[in-house]
Amino acid sequence: MRILIIGLGIYGSNLAVDLTAMGHEVIGADSKPALVEAIKDKISTAYILDSTDEMALGSLPVASSELVIVAIGENFGASVKTVALLRKMGVRHLYARAVDDIHETILRGFQVDRILVPEQRAARELTRELALGAGVEAIGIDRNHYVMKFIVPDFYDGMTLEEIGLERNFGLKLVAVTRISIHRNVLGLTDSEPMVVDSTSEDFRVQKGDGITVMGTQKQFRDMIHHMG
């Protein structure tokens, strides 16, 4: 996918590098030469230009890009004007970063496909980590429900899933159990990665270090943590 990112600050540059690593063709643009210079060798192409200038913006490959992301965060006016010009140019798919509620409200008026709020997301992730405990991976499904993965503690080592009673005792639905698999890679070096294991048999017992993925609410998960003492 060809992706155009306008705004190469900390957020925009990290996004550009990550998307490039995923195999996308990433084109970046920013008005600050130092930011363009820092990333030009890490992505496909990088331009120095003022995106609030309609003629300059028109020199970018907007029409041939499958997605345009306005990652400008610090300059509220530049962000809004850039989005307005891109809408005028008929961009097919447009994402834009918002730094506060007012910014987000204005961007919604332009009917962008997605509004990115990285600061709020980071805050939610920290809140979730503090609520569920460090080392817990969680993906939100709605306001209350999450898919959560945690590493089996000593408390559950050697127990069957029936003995643990995730759903019976806490209302948590089991999604999968993973176990570290040791193997040698193509270079002959030892490598390890978690693999899903068959946990359906009645005599299956979890081991310390296994990963258990469940679906439920934060309260249900906390109840299980408190039960472990």
Summary of the structure (lengths in Angstrom):
residues: 229
radius of gyration: 23.2
end to end distance: 48.8
largest distance: 69.4
contacts: 654
relative contact order: 0.10
helix: 36%
strand: 28%
